[in-house]
Amino acid sequence: MHFTKFLLSHRIERQEYSYNKRNTHRQPYSETKIPPFQPMSIKFPT
C-alpha cells in the first residue's frame, strides 16, 4: 500500500519537474525551487 503510494507520488513529482524544466527559460528560479526527485525525501507514515 505504501509502495503504491510511493510510485504514484514519484510519477507525479517527475511530471511536475519535467514541466518546470521545460519552462525554465522563462523562470530560472524554478530549477532551485523544485529540485529533482530524491527517494529519501518522501517520509512514510509510521
C-alpha positions in Angstrom: 0.0 0.0 0.0 2.7 2.4 0.9 4.8 1.3 -2.0 1.9 2.1 -4.4 1.6 5.5 -2.9 5.4 5.9 -3.3 5.2 5.0 -7.0 2.3 7.4 -7.6 3.9 10.3 -5.9 7.2 9.5 -7.7 5.5 9.7 -11.1 3.6 12.9 -10.2 6.8 14.6 -9.0 8.7 13.6 -12.1 5.9 15.0 -14.3 5.8 18.3 -12.4 9.6 18.6 -12.5 9.7 17.9 -16.3 7.1 20.5 -16.8 9.0 23.1 -14.8 12.2 22.1 -16.6 10.7 22.9 -20.0 9.7 26.3 -18.7 13.0 27.2 -17.1 13.9 29.5 -19.8 11.2 31.8 -18.5 11.6 31.1 -14.8 15.2 30.2 -14.0 14.5 30.1 -10.3 12.1 27.1 -10.7 15.2 24.9 -11.1 16.1 25.6 -7.5 12.5 25.9 -6.2 11.6 22.4 -7.5 14.6 20.1 -7.1 14.9 16.7 -8.8 13.2 13.8 -7.2 15.0 12.2 -4.3 13.7 8.9 -3.0 14.7 9.7 0.6 12.7 12.9 0.6 9.5 11.0 1.0 8.6 10.3 4.6 6.3 7.4 5.1 3.8 7.5 8.0 5.0 5.2 10.8 
